[in-house]
Amino acid sequence: MSIARAIAEYTAEKLMSKTLFATHYHELCELEGTLDGVVNYNIAAKKRGDDITFLRKILRGGADDSYGIEVAKLAGVPNQVIKRAKEILKEIIEADVPSTKISKSAKSEESAQLTMSFDNVIESQLADAVRAIDINTLTPIEAMNELFRLKKLLD
């Protein structure tokens, strides 16, 4: 991710040339708001279960989902590898959301303790940051990055 971002920044800032930069790193979509001349586009796709159809239509903005496993399947990657990739993705998603392993009573007790331990300014900043997150559009890595960013607010 770091080399991809460095190349994108260099291309936009130093070369200032028209460049097609295709990547599966959704985090790079943020560059549109921070670097002049960077504009995101994606290919419209329709996903049905494990199958994907690319609609041959270019849309403004970043992709709404990651289609890496589906594209690998279309490219002829062996089913054994596809199956393992799905298992790994599931593990990553579960690891990114440890709260799913906490009981409801423990969550409410933990929430009450957090509320009492933060001063009003930090609590307000954290609440605003959490509210601003659209969890329905985050990839696993984006969720992890958001969690890291929120943790930094607490430090």
MIBA-432788 format. One record per residue (C-alpha): residue in one letter; chain; x, y, z negated. Coordinates in Angstrom, 3 decimals. Layout:
% residues N
code A; unit A; x X; y Y; z Z
...
END
This chain:
% residues 155
code M; unit A; x 0.000; y 0.000; z 0.000
code S; unit A; x 2.809; y 2.376; z -0.882
code I; unit A; x 4.572; y 2.053; z 2.482
code A; unit A; x 1.287; y 2.398; z 4.353
code R; unit A; x 0.473; y 5.612; z 2.480
code A; unit A; x 3.980; y 7.020; z 2.940
code I; unit A; x 3.793; y 6.371; z 6.693
code A; unit A; x 0.337; y 7.947; z 6.934
code E; unit A; x 1.484; y 11.024; z 4.983
code Y; unit A; x 4.641; y 11.394; z 7.072
code T; unit A; x 2.689; y 11.056; z 10.307
code A; unit A; x 0.118; y 13.646; z 9.231
code E; unit A; x 2.477; y 16.149; z 7.588
code K; unit A; x 5.696; y 15.919; z 9.596
code L; unit A; x 4.770; y 14.603; z 13.028
code M; unit A; x 1.302; y 16.192; z 13.169
code S; unit A; x 0.459; y 13.864; z 16.023
code K; unit A; x -2.740; y 12.075; z 16.918
code T; unit A; x -2.309; y 8.594; z 15.517
code L; unit A; x -4.501; y 5.553; z 15.114
code F; unit A; x -3.740; y 4.032; z 11.733
code A; unit A; x -5.632; y 0.800; z 11.124
code T; unit A; x -5.458; y -0.655; z 7.634
code H; unit A; x -7.383; y -2.668; z 5.105
code Y; unit A; x -6.265; y -0.345; z 2.288
code H; unit A; x -9.462; y 1.506; z 1.430
code E; unit A; x -7.480; y 3.740; z -0.928
code L; unit A; x -5.990; y 5.449; z 2.131
code C; unit A; x -9.410; y 6.889; z 2.964
code E; unit A; x -8.746; y 9.410; z 0.189
code L; unit A; x -6.114; y 11.032; z 2.414
code E; unit A; x -8.889; y 12.604; z 4.494
code G; unit A; x -9.638; y 14.960; z 1.634
code T; unit A; x -6.007; y 15.760; z 0.833
code L; unit A; x -4.129; y 15.934; z 4.154
code D; unit A; x -5.000; y 18.312; z 6.984
code G; unit A; x -5.935; y 16.554; z 10.189
code V; unit A; x -6.676; y 13.160; z 8.624
code V; unit A; x -10.089; y 11.864; z 9.659
code N; unit A; x -11.558; y 8.445; z 8.822
code Y; unit A; x -13.452; y 6.253; z 11.257
code N; unit A; x -14.569; y 2.639; z 11.057
code I; unit A; x -16.095; y 0.018; z 13.283
code A; unit A; x -19.737; y -0.703; z 12.499
code A; unit A; x -20.243; y -4.261; z 11.334
code K; unit A; x -23.131; y -6.448; z 10.304
code K; unit A; x -22.434; y -9.118; z 7.724
code R; unit A; x -24.678; y -12.147; z 7.303
code G; unit A; x -23.421; y -14.473; z 4.588
code D; unit A; x -19.923; y -15.534; z 5.613
code D; unit A; x -20.359; y -14.371; z 9.211
code I; unit A; x -19.607; y -10.934; z 10.581
code T; unit A; x -20.473; y -9.245; z 13.848
code F; unit A; x -18.621; y -6.118; z 14.887
code L; unit A; x -21.114; y -3.881; z 16.635
code R; unit A; x -18.603; y -2.133; z 18.923
code K; unit A; x -19.645; y 1.241; z 17.578
code I; unit A; x -17.241; y 3.705; z 15.975
code L; unit A; x -18.641; y 5.537; z 12.946
code R; unit A; x -17.357; y 8.542; z 11.033
code G; unit A; x -15.987; y 7.719; z 7.552
code G; unit A; x -14.271; y 4.807; z 5.866
code A; unit A; x -15.507; y 1.236; z 5.975
code D; unit A; x -18.172; y 0.331; z 3.429
code D; unit A; x -16.690; y -3.092; z 2.704
code S; unit A; x -13.591; y -5.195; z 3.216
code Y; unit A; x -13.933; y -7.798; z 5.934
code G; unit A; x -10.482; y -9.376; z 5.626
code I; unit A; x -11.668; y -12.913; z 4.956
code E; unit A; x -14.271; y -12.761; z 7.723
code V; unit A; x -11.735; y -11.376; z 10.212
code A; unit A; x -9.269; y -14.103; z 9.241
code K; unit A; x -11.995; y -16.663; z 9.945
code L; unit A; x -12.654; y -15.091; z 13.370
code A; unit A; x -8.910; y -15.182; z 14.067
code G; unit A; x -8.838; y -18.926; z 13.525
code V; unit A; x -7.215; y -19.089; z 10.099
code P; unit A; x -7.727; y -22.662; z 8.783
code N; unit A; x -10.860; y -23.249; z 6.684
code Q; unit A; x -8.688; y -24.426; z 3.773
code V; unit A; x -7.026; y -21.002; z 3.656
code I; unit A; x -10.378; y -19.195; z 3.989
code K; unit A; x -11.817; y -21.240; z 1.121
code R; unit A; x -8.788; y -20.480; z -1.087
code A; unit A; x -8.997; y -16.769; z -0.220
code K; unit A; x -12.615; y -16.715; z -1.409
code E; unit A; x -11.573; y -18.385; z -4.671
code I; unit A; x -8.792; y -15.842; z -5.182
code L; unit A; x -11.156; y -12.948; z -4.420
code K; unit A; x -13.611; y -14.271; z -6.996
code E; unit A; x -10.792; y -14.477; z -9.583
code I; unit A; x -9.706; y -10.922; z -8.791
code I; unit A; x -13.250; y -9.596; z -9.135
code E; unit A; x -13.752; y -11.395; z -12.444
code A; unit A; x -10.383; y -10.162; z -13.737
code D; unit A; x -11.287; y -6.570; z -12.835
code V; unit A; x -14.498; y -6.748; z -14.878
code P; unit A; x -13.498; y -8.208; z -18.248
code S; unit A; x -16.634; y -6.778; z -19.878
code T; unit A; x -18.702; y -9.536; z -18.247
code K; unit A; x -17.124; y -11.927; z -20.743
code I; unit A; x -18.224; y -9.873; z -23.762
code S; unit A; x -21.569; y -10.521; z -25.434
code K; unit A; x -24.225; y -7.789; z -25.400
code S; unit A; x -23.979; y -7.239; z -29.167
code A; unit A; x -20.203; y -6.940; z -28.954
code K; unit A; x -20.581; y -4.451; z -26.098
code S; unit A; x -22.964; y -2.218; z -28.045
code E; unit A; x -20.762; y -2.423; z -31.163
code E; unit A; x -17.675; y -1.632; z -29.081
code S; unit A; x -19.526; y 1.226; z -27.380
code A; unit A; x -20.511; y 2.715; z -30.736
code Q; unit A; x -16.912; y 2.504; z -31.966
code L; unit A; x -15.614; y 4.193; z -28.791
code T; unit A; x -18.161; y 6.977; z -29.104
code M; unit A; x -17.182; y 7.656; z -32.712
code S; unit A; x -13.434; y 7.560; z -32.035
code F; unit A; x -13.225; y 10.062; z -29.134
code D; unit A; x -13.529; y 13.764; z -29.572
code N; unit A; x -16.252; y 15.478; z -27.561
code V; unit A; x -13.982; y 16.810; z -24.805
code I; unit A; x -12.442; y 13.458; z -23.897
code E; unit A; x -15.792; y 11.699; z -24.207
code S; unit A; x -17.383; y 14.214; z -21.857
code Q; unit A; x -14.577; y 13.918; z -19.292
code L; unit A; x -14.716; y 10.145; z -19.411
code A; unit A; x -18.513; y 10.088; z -19.090
code D; unit A; x -18.384; y 12.447; z -16.083
code A; unit A; x -15.681; y 10.335; z -14.444
code V; unit A; x -17.646; y 7.104; z -14.948
code R; unit A; x -20.849; y 8.677; z -13.617
code A; unit A; x -18.996; y 9.806; z -10.471
code I; unit A; x -18.016; y 6.227; z -9.577
code D; unit A; x -20.187; y 4.463; z -7.015
code I; unit A; x -19.573; y 0.863; z -8.088
code N; unit A; x -21.552; y -0.488; z -5.141
code T; unit A; x -18.910; y 0.692; z -2.675
code L; unit A; x -15.702; y -0.183; z -4.535
code T; unit A; x -13.360; y -2.903; z -3.400
code P; unit A; x -11.653; y -4.910; z -6.144
code I; unit A; x -8.439; y -2.895; z -5.802
code E; unit A; x -10.373; y 0.385; z -5.847
code A; unit A; x -12.124; y -0.755; z -9.044
code M; unit A; x -8.767; y -1.532; z -10.608
code N; unit A; x -7.424; y 1.877; z -9.546
code E; unit A; x -10.477; y 3.602; z -11.026
code L; unit A; x -9.999; y 1.729; z -14.291
code F; unit A; x -6.341; y 2.810; z -14.331
code R; unit A; x -7.355; y 6.433; z -13.659
code L; unit A; x -9.952; y 6.342; z -16.454
code K; unit A; x -7.421; y 4.851; z -18.848
code K; unit A; x -5.058; y 7.736; z -18.071
code L; unit A; x -7.785; y 10.143; z -19.218
code L; unit A; x -7.606; y 8.491; z -22.617
code D; unit A; x -3.815; y 8.716; z -22.977
END
